[in-house]
Amino acid sequence: MIAEREEKLSSGESASRVSVLYTVFLLISFLGWVLEEVFFLARGRGFADRGFLSFPICIVYGLGMMTTYFSFGLPQRMRLFSFVLPAPRSSQQKLAHALFYILLAGVACTLCELLVGLWLDVAFGILMWDYRETPWNVGPYICAPFGLIWGVLAYLFMRFVFLPLLSFVARLHQKTLFSLLLPLTVFLLFDLSMNCTYSFYHRAHMALW
């Protein structure tokens, strides 16, 4: 059933598939921004400008989830790149299957976080996050506890949210989708260039609040 839904959503013209996946990527990045804001509000740090861009998205969340999907599929139909793993049958196999997915997803998302963190530090000299006070860290970029959190979040998102979100976007009319994506992409490119320029010259994040 999951395989049929994935194949149906992947069918059609390549431009249509790209636009659907690109839209899902942007929606995940926005949801990641919301999660960041809620997390910092819960810790009493107030409403902050989270994410490198001024637009309310955190690209690292979109990169992490999409990398997990393209590399390992969904927990209901797990694969290692192009090789689909056999479906678990017993409760022990299902538990091992879930833990394996959490491990792989945590590694994939942590690698994305590392690459983004290194790029921001090397290119602009800024740290959007800092794990040096967290146990088992690799400098300010990544740490084991948040790697585990990444894995659990990725499992829950891919298990319960990703496919319905993909189905919803795929049902949108392509003309409607393109009419939304075109101005949004232009704005995002302007946002990226503006923030990159500011950060390069000032060696600081252009926080709006």
N, C-alpha and C positions, 0 to 999 in steps of 0.2 A: 504494500500500500504506500509506504513512504517512498520506495523506489519509483513507483508510478507517478506520484505527485512531483517528485524532483525532476523526472524526465519530462513531464508535461510542462513544468515551469521553465525548463531549459530548452524547450523546442521553440521554433520560430526563427526569425531572421536574427543575425548576429547583432545588428544595431539594437534590436529590441532587447536582447539578453543583456547587452552591455548597459543600456539605460536602466533596466530593472535593477541589476546588481549595483550600479553606481548610486541609484536612489536609496537602496537598502544600506549601502555603506554610509551615506550621509545621514540617514535616520539613526543608525547605530551611533554615529559620532555625536549626534545631538543628544541621544539618550545617555551617552557617556558623560556629556557636559552636565546634564541634569543630575546624574548620580554624583558627580564631583561636588556640585553645589550643595546637594542634600548632605553629603558626607561632612563637608566643612561646616555647614550650618549646625549639624548635630554635635560637632566637636566644639561649638561655641566660637568659631573663628569668623562668623559673619558671612555675608554675601561677598564673594571675591570674583575677580575676573580670571576664571580658570581656563586653561587652554592657551595655546600660542596665538591663535587667530582671534580677532575681535568678534567675529561671528560666533554665536553660541554653539560651537561644536568642539569636541576633543578628538582629533584625528586618530590618536593612538588607539582608542577604543574601536573605531571602524577598522583600522589595520589589523588589530588583534583578532577580532571576530571573523573578518573575511579570510585572513590567513588560516585560522582554525578550520573554517568551512572548506576552503579549497584543498587543504592538506589532509584533513581527517573526517570530513563530512559531518553528519549529524550523529548524536549518540544512538538514535534508533537505527541508523544504517552507517555504521562506522567503517572507515576505510583508511588505508595508508596510501595517500596520494591516489593512484588509479586502482589499487588492489582492495576490493571489498572484503572485509572480514566476515567470517561466518557469524550468524546471529546467535547470541547466547541462549541456552535452553534452561538450565537449572538456575536457582536463585544465587548459588555461589558464582556461577559464570556471569550472571548479570551484574553482580557486585564487582567482580574483577574487571568486567567490561567497562563499567562506569568509572572505576578508579583509574584504569588505563587511559580513558578518554580525558579525565581531569588532569592527569599527569602530562599528557601530550599537549593539551590545550594550554596548560599553564606554562609549559616550555615555549610554545609558539608565541603566546601573548607577551611573555617576558622578553623574548628576543626582539619583538617589535618595540617594546618599551625601551630596551637597551639601545637599539638603533636610533630611535627618535631622540632619546636623551643625549646620546653621544653627538648626534648631528647638531642639536641646539647648543650644546656646550662648545664643541669645536668651531662651529661656524659663527656663533654669536656670543659665546661666553656667558650664556645664561642657563640657569637650572630651574626648570618648571616644577621639579620635585626633587627631594633630597632624602635618601634613605640611610645616610651615614649614622644616624642615631638608632636605626632599626637593626636587630640582630641578623647575622648571616647576610650582610650586604656585600655588594660588589661596587664599592665607591658610592656615589650618590645616585646611581642609575637604576639598579635593581636590587632586590633582596628576596630571600626565600619565603618569608611569611606572605608578602604580597604576591609572589609567584603562585602560591597555593590559593590565595584569594582569586587571582586571575583564573586559575583552572576551574574553581567551583562556579564562579560567575559565568564563565564560558559554557560550562556544562548545562547550567540552568537555562541560560539564554538560548543555546542551541537546541535544547530539549523541548522547551515550551514556547519560545517567542519567535525564533528565526523563521521557521517554515510558514506560520500564519502571516508574519510580516512580509515575507517574499510573495505569498499568495495574494495578499492585498495589493501590493504594488503592481504585480503582474496583471491584475484585473483592470488597472487604469488604462484608459485610452492612450495610445502612443502619442497622438498629437497633443493631448493634455500634458503628458509626461514631459515631452520635449519642450513645450512652452514654459513649463516650470523650471526645467533643468538649465535651459540656456541662460536666462538672466541670473539664476543662482550661481552658475559656474563662473560667469563673468565677474560677479560680485566677489566670489571666493578668490579668484585669481588676483583681483585688485587688493583684497584684504591680505592675501599672502605676500604680495609684493610690497605693500605698505609696511607690514610688520617686519618683513625681512630687512628692508632698508633701514627702518628705525633701529632695529636690534643690532644691525651690523655697525652702525655709526655710534650708537649710544651704549652698546654692550649691556643692554638691559631690556627687559620685556616691556612692551608698550601697554601697560595695564590701563584699562578705561575706568576702573573704580577700585 
